[in-house]
């Protein structure tokens, strides 16, 4: 298994981030809230929250990699 460099990881993460942000935006555009006692609405809400959390974790990982690539600031 090939070990990726930090720059390669960053490029891959940026592509994933773009993909997942598009998914979140699509879900948000079709999300109308959770109707009372609606299992499908609750499921859609849960899926949307998971996608948003995934985007947040990707952004955090990208920030860490960018800091590592730029090196220590003096």
N, CA, C and O atoms as CSV, one atom per row, in Angstrom:
chain,resi,resn,atom,element,x,y,z
A,1,UNK,N,N,0.842,-1.172,0.000
A,1,UNK,CA,C,0.000,0.000,0.000
A,1,UNK,C,C,0.890,1.238,0.000
A,1,UNK,O,O,1.822,1.344,0.797
A,2,UNK,N,N,0.598,2.163,-0.891
A,2,UNK,CA,C,1.410,3.368,-1.046
A,2,UNK,C,C,1.066,4.388,0.029
A,2,UNK,O,O,-0.104,4.643,0.315
A,3,UNK,N,N,2.103,4.961,0.615
A,3,UNK,CA,C,1.917,6.008,1.622
A,3,UNK,C,C,1.866,7.363,0.914
A,3,UNK,O,O,2.790,7.715,0.181
A,4,UNK,N,N,0.807,8.110,1.126
A,4,UNK,CA,C,0.642,9.402,0.467
A,4,UNK,C,C,1.391,10.496,1.221
A,4,UNK,O,O,1.489,10.470,2.447
A,5,UNK,N,N,1.914,11.454,0.468
A,5,UNK,CA,C,2.543,12.609,1.101
A,5,UNK,C,C,1.452,13.536,1.626
A,5,UNK,O,O,0.273,13.374,1.309
A,6,UNK,N,N,1.866,14.506,2.430
A,6,UNK,CA,C,0.891,15.441,2.984
A,6,UNK,C,C,0.182,16.231,1.893
A,6,UNK,O,O,-1.017,16.489,1.992
A,7,UNK,N,N,0.918,16.614,0.853
A,7,UNK,CA,C,0.298,17.381,-0.236
A,7,UNK,C,C,-0.714,16.529,-0.994
A,7,UNK,O,O,-1.771,17.025,-1.386
A,8,UNK,N,N,-0.403,15.260,-1.203
A,8,UNK,CA,C,-1.348,14.365,-1.883
A,8,UNK,C,C,-2.595,14.144,-1.029
A,8,UNK,O,O,-3.711,14.097,-1.546
A,9,UNK,N,N,-2.394,14.010,0.280
A,9,UNK,CA,C,-3.535,13.860,1.185
A,9,UNK,C,C,-4.407,15.104,1.151
A,9,UNK,O,O,-5.635,15.015,1.152
A,10,UNK,N,N,-3.759,16.269,1.123
A,10,UNK,CA,C,-4.500,17.532,1.098
A,10,UNK,C,C,-5.346,17.631,-0.167
A,10,UNK,O,O,-6.509,18.028,-0.105
A,11,UNK,N,N,-4.773,17.275,-1.307
A,11,UNK,CA,C,-5.517,17.321,-2.569
A,11,UNK,C,C,-6.712,16.369,-2.513
A,11,UNK,O,O,-7.813,16.721,-2.937
A,12,UNK,N,N,-6.490,15.169,-1.990
A,12,UNK,CA,C,-7.570,14.178,-1.890
A,12,UNK,C,C,-8.670,14.678,-0.944
A,12,UNK,O,O,-9.857,14.519,-1.229
A,13,UNK,N,N,-8.275,15.277,0.169
A,13,UNK,CA,C,-9.259,15.784,1.123
A,13,UNK,C,C,-10.044,16.953,0.555
A,13,UNK,O,O,-11.241,17.078,0.815
A,14,UNK,N,N,-9.393,17.806,-0.212
A,14,UNK,CA,C,-10.099,18.927,-0.835
A,14,UNK,C,C,-11.139,18.429,-1.841
A,14,UNK,O,O,-12.221,19.004,-1.956
A,15,UNK,N,N,-10.809,17.362,-2.566
A,15,UNK,CA,C,-11.775,16.774,-3.504
A,15,UNK,C,C,-12.963,16.187,-2.742
A,15,UNK,O,O,-14.118,16.373,-3.126
A,16,UNK,N,N,-12.658,15.470,-1.649
A,16,UNK,CA,C,-13.734,14.900,-0.835
A,16,UNK,C,C,-14.610,15.994,-0.250
A,16,UNK,O,O,-15.834,15.872,-0.222
A,17,UNK,N,N,-13.971,17.074,0.220
A,17,UNK,CA,C,-14.721,18.180,0.804
A,17,UNK,C,C,-15.669,18.784,-0.216
A,17,UNK,O,O,-16.825,19.067,0.098
A,18,UNK,N,N,-15.195,18.979,-1.417
A,18,UNK,CA,C,-16.044,19.535,-2.478
A,18,UNK,C,C,-17.237,18.612,-2.751
A,18,UNK,O,O,-18.368,19.070,-2.915
A,19,UNK,N,N,-16.964,17.314,-2.795
A,19,UNK,CA,C,-18.018,16.328,-3.051
A,19,UNK,C,C,-19.070,16.331,-1.938
A,19,UNK,O,O,-20.271,16.328,-2.209
A,20,UNK,N,N,-18.611,16.336,-0.694
A,20,UNK,CA,C,-19.555,16.276,0.418
A,20,UNK,C,C,-20.290,17.593,0.625
A,20,UNK,O,O,-21.446,17.588,1.046
A,21,UNK,N,N,-19.650,18.713,0.340
A,21,UNK,CA,C,-20.365,19.989,0.418
A,21,UNK,C,C,-21.478,20.043,-0.623
A,21,UNK,O,O,-22.548,20.592,-0.362
A,22,UNK,N,N,-21.228,19.474,-1.799
A,22,UNK,CA,C,-22.266,19.416,-2.825
A,22,UNK,C,C,-23.433,18.549,-2.344
A,22,UNK,O,O,-24.596,18.884,-2.573
A,23,UNK,N,N,-23.118,17.438,-1.679
A,23,UNK,CA,C,-24.177,16.569,-1.151
A,23,UNK,C,C,-25.000,17.287,-0.092
A,23,UNK,O,O,-26.227,17.188,-0.077
A,24,UNK,N,N,-24.319,18.012,0.797
A,24,UNK,CA,C,-25.028,18.745,1.847
A,24,UNK,C,C,-25.926,19.805,1.231
A,24,UNK,O,O,-27.083,19.944,1.628
A,25,UNK,N,N,-25.409,20.548,0.271
A,25,UNK,CA,C,-26.209,21.590,-0.376
A,25,UNK,C,C,-27.418,21.001,-1.087
A,25,UNK,O,O,-28.500,21.587,-1.054
A,26,UNK,N,N,-27.250,19.851,-1.728
A,26,UNK,CA,C,-28.368,19.188,-2.394
A,26,UNK,C,C,-29.424,18.766,-1.369
A,26,UNK,O,O,-30.618,18.988,-1.565
A,27,UNK,N,N,-28.965,18.153,-0.275
A,27,UNK,CA,C,-29.908,17.714,0.761
A,27,UNK,C,C,-30.626,18.911,1.385
A,27,UNK,O,O,-31.828,18.855,1.643
A,28,UNK,N,N,-29.890,19.981,1.625
A,28,UNK,CA,C,-30.514,21.171,2.216
A,28,UNK,C,C,-31.551,21.784,1.289
A,28,UNK,O,O,-32.574,22.293,1.747
A,29,UNK,N,N,-31.293,21.737,-0.004
A,29,UNK,CA,C,-32.235,22.335,-0.944
A,29,UNK,C,C,-33.538,21.542,-1.018
A,29,UNK,O,O,-34.573,22.087,-1.403
A,30,UNK,N,N,-33.494,20.261,-0.653
A,30,UNK,CA,C,-34.686,19.416,-0.703
A,30,UNK,C,C,-35.256,19.098,0.677
A,30,UNK,O,O,-36.264,18.400,0.788
A,31,UNK,N,N,-34.619,19.605,1.719
A,31,UNK,CA,C,-35.054,19.316,3.085
A,31,UNK,C,C,-36.107,20.328,3.510
A,31,UNK,O,O,-35.887,21.536,3.415
A,32,UNK,N,N,-37.227,19.847,3.970
A,32,UNK,CA,C,-38.325,20.731,4.363
A,32,UNK,C,C,-38.612,20.654,5.856
A,32,UNK,O,O,-39.678,21.071,6.309
A,33,UNK,N,N,-37.675,20.128,6.609
A,33,UNK,CA,C,-37.876,20.004,8.052
A,33,UNK,C,C,-38.447,18.649,8.408
A,33,UNK,O,O,-38.756,17.830,7.542
A,34,UNK,N,N,-38.576,18.438,9.696
A,34,UNK,CA,C,-39.091,17.162,10.187
A,34,UNK,C,C,-40.565,17.326,10.532
A,34,UNK,O,O,-40.932,18.079,11.434
A,35,UNK,N,N,-41.384,16.615,9.805
A,35,UNK,CA,C,-42.819,16.628,10.098
A,35,UNK,C,C,-43.070,15.824,11.378
A,35,UNK,O,O,-42.327,14.892,11.685
A,36,UNK,N,N,-44.084,16.177,12.098
A,36,UNK,CA,C,-44.405,15.507,13.355
A,36,UNK,C,C,-44.630,14.023,13.120
A,36,UNK,O,O,-45.452,13.631,12.292
A,37,UNK,N,N,-43.893,13.202,13.855
A,37,UNK,CA,C,-43.996,11.745,13.791
A,37,UNK,C,C,-43.768,11.213,12.379
A,37,UNK,O,O,-44.458,10.292,11.942
A,38,UNK,N,N,-42.815,11.781,11.676
A,38,UNK,CA,C,-42.485,11.313,10.341
A,38,UNK,C,C,-41.120,10.619,10.380
A,38,UNK,O,O,-40.090,11.265,10.574
A,39,UNK,N,N,-41.128,9.312,10.194
A,39,UNK,CA,C,-39.880,8.556,10.233
A,39,UNK,C,C,-38.961,8.969,9.091
A,39,UNK,O,O,-37.748,9.065,9.275
A,40,UNK,N,N,-39.528,9.213,7.920
A,40,UNK,CA,C,-38.684,9.588,6.781
A,40,UNK,C,C,-38.073,10.975,6.986
A,40,UNK,O,O,-36.931,11.213,6.593
A,41,UNK,N,N,-38.817,11.879,7.591
A,41,UNK,CA,C,-38.296,13.208,7.892
A,41,UNK,C,C,-37.172,13.163,8.918
A,41,UNK,O,O,-36.173,13.871,8.787
A,42,UNK,N,N,-37.340,12.330,9.936
A,42,UNK,CA,C,-36.302,12.175,10.952
A,42,UNK,C,C,-35.053,11.532,10.366
A,42,UNK,O,O,-33.933,11.906,10.716
A,43,UNK,N,N,-35.245,10.570,9.479
A,43,UNK,CA,C,-34.116,9.922,8.825
A,43,UNK,C,C,-33.366,10.920,7.939
A,43,UNK,O,O,-32.135,10.947,7.936
A,44,UNK,N,N,-34.097,11.726,7.201
A,44,UNK,CA,C,-33.473,12.738,6.350
A,44,UNK,C,C,-32.710,13.745,7.195
A,44,UNK,O,O,-31.622,14.178,6.816
A,45,UNK,N,N,-33.270,14.118,8.331
A,45,UNK,CA,C,-32.607,15.048,9.231
A,45,UNK,C,C,-31.322,14.442,9.788
A,45,UNK,O,O,-30.294,15.116,9.854
A,46,UNK,N,N,-31.377,13.195,10.183
A,46,UNK,CA,C,-30.197,12.508,10.713
A,46,UNK,C,C,-29.104,12.396,9.658
A,46,UNK,O,O,-27.930,12.627,9.947
A,47,UNK,N,N,-29.492,12.041,8.433
A,47,UNK,CA,C,-28.516,11.920,7.351
A,47,UNK,C,C,-27.867,13.271,7.058
A,47,UNK,O,O,-26.665,13.341,6.800
A,48,UNK,N,N,-28.641,14.317,7.098
A,48,UNK,CA,C,-28.122,15.656,6.862
A,48,UNK,C,C,-27.124,16.050,7.955
A,48,UNK,O,O,-26.075,16.621,7.659
A,49,UNK,N,N,-27.443,15.750,9.198
A,49,UNK,CA,C,-26.537,16.061,10.300
A,49,UNK,C,C,-25.233,15.277,10.176
A,49,UNK,O,O,-24.160,15.817,10.446
A,50,UNK,N,N,-25.313,14.028,9.774
A,50,UNK,CA,C,-24.110,13.215,9.588
A,50,UNK,C,C,-23.242,13.810,8.488
A,50,UNK,O,O,-22.026,13.912,8.649
A,51,UNK,N,N,-23.844,14.202,7.379
A,51,UNK,CA,C,-23.086,14.817,6.289
A,51,UNK,C,C,-22.437,16.128,6.743
A,51,UNK,O,O,-21.282,16.395,6.412
A,52,UNK,N,N,-23.172,16.939,7.493
A,52,UNK,CA,C,-22.611,18.199,7.979
A,52,UNK,C,C,-21.442,17.952,8.931
A,52,UNK,O,O,-20.445,18.672,8.889
A,53,UNK,N,N,-21.560,16.943,9.782
A,53,UNK,CA,C,-20.459,16.601,10.686
A,53,UNK,C,C,-19.246,16.101,9.910
A,53,UNK,O,O,-18.108,16.406,10.266
A,54,UNK,N,N,-19.490,15.335,8.855
A,54,UNK,CA,C,-18.400,14.829,8.029
A,54,UNK,C,C,-17.669,15.990,7.346
A,54,UNK,O,O,-16.440,15.994,7.276
A,55,UNK,N,N,-18.410,16.959,6.849
A,55,UNK,CA,C,-17.806,18.146,6.228
A,55,UNK,C,C,-16.967,18.896,7.267
A,55,UNK,O,O,-15.860,19.342,6.965
A,56,UNK,N,N,-17.484,19.034,8.471
A,56,UNK,CA,C,-16.743,19.728,9.525
A,56,UNK,C,C,-15.446,19.000,9.866
A,56,UNK,O,O,-14.413,19.636,10.073
A,57,UNK,N,N,-15.494,17.673,9.926
A,57,UNK,CA,C,-14.275,16.915,10.234
A,57,UNK,C,C,-13.268,16.994,9.083
A,57,UNK,O,O,-12.061,17.039,9.321
A,58,UNK,N,N,-13.754,17.012,7.845
A,58,UNK,CA,C,-12.851,17.172,6.705
A,58,UNK,C,C,-12.165,18.538,6.757
A,58,UNK,O,O,-10.966,18.641,6.498
A,59,UNK,N,N,-12.918,19.580,7.088
A,59,UNK,CA,C,-12.339,20.923,7.187
A,59,UNK,C,C,-11.278,20.981,8.284
A,59,UNK,O,O,-10.236,21.612,8.105
A,60,UNK,N,N,-11.534,20.335,9.405
A,60,UNK,CA,C,-10.560,20.318,10.494
A,60,UNK,C,C,-9.289,19.582,10.079
A,60,UNK,O,O,-8.182,20.032,10.373
A,61,UNK,N,N,-9.450,18.455,9.398
A,61,UNK,CA,C,-8.287,17.685,8.951
A,61,UNK,C,C,-7.485,18.459,7.911
A,61,UNK,O,O,-6.255,18.411,7.910
A,62,UNK,N,N,-8.180,19.173,7.026
A,62,UNK,CA,C,-7.509,19.996,6.019
A,62,UNK,C,C,-6.706,21.106,6.697
A,62,UNK,O,O,-5.578,21.394,6.298
A,63,UNK,N,N,-7.285,21.718,7.711
A,63,UNK,CA,C,-6.604,22.793,8.430
A,63,UNK,C,C,-5.321,22.273,9.080
A,63,UNK,O,O,-4.291,22.945,9.045
A,64,UNK,N,N,-5.381,21.090,9.666
A,64,UNK,CA,C,-4.206,20.490,10.297
A,64,UNK,C,C,-3.124,20.202,9.253
A,64,UNK,O,O,-1.949,20.491,9.477
A,65,UNK,N,N,-3.523,19.637,8.122
A,65,UNK,CA,C,-2.554,19.331,7.069
A,65,UNK,C,C,-1.929,20.597,6.502
A,65,UNK,O,O,-0.727,20.632,6.239
A,66,UNK,N,N,-2.731,21.629,6.314
A,66,UNK,CA,C,-2.195,22.892,5.791
A,66,UNK,C,C,-1.176,23.480,6.755
A,66,UNK,O,O,-0.156,24.021,6.329
A,67,UNK,N,N,-1.448,23.376,8.055
A,67,UNK,CA,C,-0.510,23.867,9.064
A,67,UNK,C,C,0.782,23.051,9.032
A,67,UNK,O,O,1.872,23.608,9.163
A,68,UNK,N,N,0.663,21.743,8.859
A,68,UNK,CA,C,1.842,20.870,8.819
A,68,UNK,C,C,2.680,21.156,7.577
A,68,UNK,O,O,3.909,21.155,7.639
A,69,UNK,N,N,2.013,21.402,6.449
A,69,UNK,CA,C,2.733,21.661,5.199
A,69,UNK,C,C,3.453,23.002,5.259
A,69,UNK,O,O,4.595,23.116,4.813
A,70,UNK,N,N,2.790,24.019,5.810
A,70,UNK,CA,C,3.398,25.350,5.860
A,70,UNK,C,C,4.534,25.409,6.865
A,70,UNK,O,O,5.367,26.312,6.788
A,71,UNK,N,N,4.593,24.483,7.798
A,71,UNK,CA,C,5.668,24.445,8.764
A,71,UNK,C,C,5.425,25.355,9.942
A,71,UNK,O,O,4.440,26.093,9.976
A,72,UNK,N,N,6.318,25.305,10.905
A,72,UNK,CA,C,6.143,26.164,12.091
A,72,UNK,C,C,6.355,27.626,11.759
A,72,UNK,O,O,7.250,27.983,10.994
A,73,UNK,N,N,5.521,28.462,12.342
A,73,UNK,CA,C,5.632,29.903,12.117
A,73,UNK,C,C,6.513,30.504,13.198
A,73,UNK,O,O,6.372,30.209,14.385
A,74,UNK,N,N,7.415,31.347,12.757
A,74,UNK,CA,C,8.359,31.974,13.699
A,74,UNK,C,C,8.032,33.429,13.865
A,74,UNK,O,O,8.708,34.133,14.615
